[in-house]
Amino acid sequence: MAKDKSLADLGDTDLRERLGEAKEELFNLRFQLVTGQLENHARMGRIKKEVARVLTEMRAREIDAAEALVAAGEEVAD
């Protein structure tokens, strides 16, 4: 996976697409591992970290959106 953009710069749809690609690659790597075709075992670790990074960014955005919603609700209540 190319790191042409940081994850924070990507849109939500791009993040979901990147997550799907990373999970698919991880599935393929696991399949290669089981069949004995995997040559570079370090790639599995890199892809797992990529999945974790994308999920972390998605969760951070979810939390920010929820906090903004709560803050907007508090402003209306005042």
C-alpha positions as CSV (number, residue, x, y, z in Angstrom):
1,M,0.0,0.0,0.0
2,A,1.3,3.4,-0.9
3,K,1.4,6.0,1.7
4,D,0.6,8.8,-0.7
5,K,-1.7,10.5,1.8
6,S,-1.9,10.4,5.5
7,L,-5.0,8.7,6.8
8,A,-6.2,12.0,8.4
9,D,-6.3,13.6,4.9
10,L,-8.5,10.9,3.4
11,G,-12.3,11.1,3.2
12,D,-14.6,8.6,4.9
13,T,-15.2,6.6,1.7
14,D,-11.5,6.5,0.9
15,L,-10.9,5.2,4.4
16,R,-13.5,2.4,4.0
17,E,-12.0,1.5,0.7
18,R,-8.5,1.4,2.1
19,L,-9.7,-0.8,5.0
20,G,-11.4,-3.2,2.5
21,E,-8.2,-3.4,0.4
22,A,-6.0,-4.0,3.5
23,K,-8.4,-6.7,4.8
24,E,-8.5,-8.4,1.5
25,E,-4.7,-8.4,1.2
26,L,-4.4,-9.8,4.8
27,F,-6.8,-12.6,3.8
28,N,-4.7,-13.4,0.8
29,L,-1.5,-13.4,2.8
30,R,-3.1,-15.8,5.4
31,F,-4.2,-18.0,2.6
32,Q,-0.6,-18.0,1.2
33,L,0.8,-18.7,4.6
34,V,-1.4,-21.8,5.1
35,T,-0.6,-23.1,1.6
36,G,3.1,-22.5,2.1
37,Q,3.4,-19.9,-0.7
38,L,4.1,-16.9,1.5
39,E,7.7,-15.7,1.1
40,N,7.7,-12.4,3.0
41,H,6.2,-13.0,6.5
42,A,6.9,-9.4,7.5
43,R,4.2,-8.2,5.1
44,M,1.5,-9.7,7.4
45,G,2.6,-7.6,10.3
46,R,2.7,-4.4,8.1
47,I,-0.8,-5.1,6.8
48,K,-2.2,-5.8,10.3
49,K,-0.8,-2.5,11.4
50,E,-2.3,-0.8,8.4
51,V,-5.8,-2.2,9.3
52,A,-5.3,-1.1,12.9
53,R,-4.3,2.4,11.8
54,V,-7.4,2.8,9.5
55,L,-9.7,1.5,12.2
56,T,-8.2,3.9,14.8
57,E,-8.7,6.8,12.4
58,M,-12.3,5.8,11.7
59,R,-13.0,5.5,15.5
60,A,-11.4,8.9,16.2
61,R,-13.7,10.5,13.6
62,E,-16.7,8.7,15.1
63,I,-15.8,10.0,18.6
64,D,-15.3,13.6,17.2
65,A,-18.6,13.5,15.5
66,A,-20.4,12.3,18.6
67,E,-18.7,15.0,20.7
68,A,-19.7,17.6,18.2
69,L,-23.3,16.4,18.3
70,V,-23.4,16.5,22.1
71,A,-21.8,20.0,22.1
72,A,-24.4,21.2,19.6
73,G,-27.1,19.8,21.8
74,E,-25.8,21.6,24.9
75,E,-25.7,24.9,23.0
76,V,-29.3,24.6,22.1
77,A,-30.3,23.7,25.6
78,D,-28.6,26.8,27.1
